[in-house]
């Protein structure tokens, strides 16, 4: 799912957010290129490397950052050129649509799917949005709780006001 696709064409957004959405196309294009050439595992490694650089280290969205993330994740750094290419845009939109089709239009990112009440179908949720990132037993408890919520037929939503800024620690 891409927020740049989700908000495409919206004029009611602040200028700063519109700029971020425009800048968001580069990384998601590279993600699609990595997935197509090297598969899901490589995409996971690249996504983590890029997220660490952008969100934890505060690096800018640039060719240098993309190259470093690609090298650390294993794929060839030449895939960084995908950031400036529209070649992958149809695949980006198709991937986004697959996420929306799983959940519905009233979502953001992330979307996760877990086993449904019958154990065979899947239930999709927007989230979890958690800060700071839970670790070890706390992460397992959260996961078990999400799976338990999905096992209740008709469970749709739970939300509370965000009390702090995101932390990527």
Secondary structure, 3 states (H helix, E strand, C coil): CCHHHHCCCCCCCCHHHHHHHHHHHHHHHHHHHHHHHHCHHHHHHHHHHHHHHHHHCCCCCCHHHHHHHHHHHCCCHHHHHHHHCCCCHHHHHHHHHHHHHHHCCCCCCCEEEEECCCCCCEEEEECCCCCCCCCHHHHHHHHHHHHHHHCCCCCCCCCCCCCCCCCCC
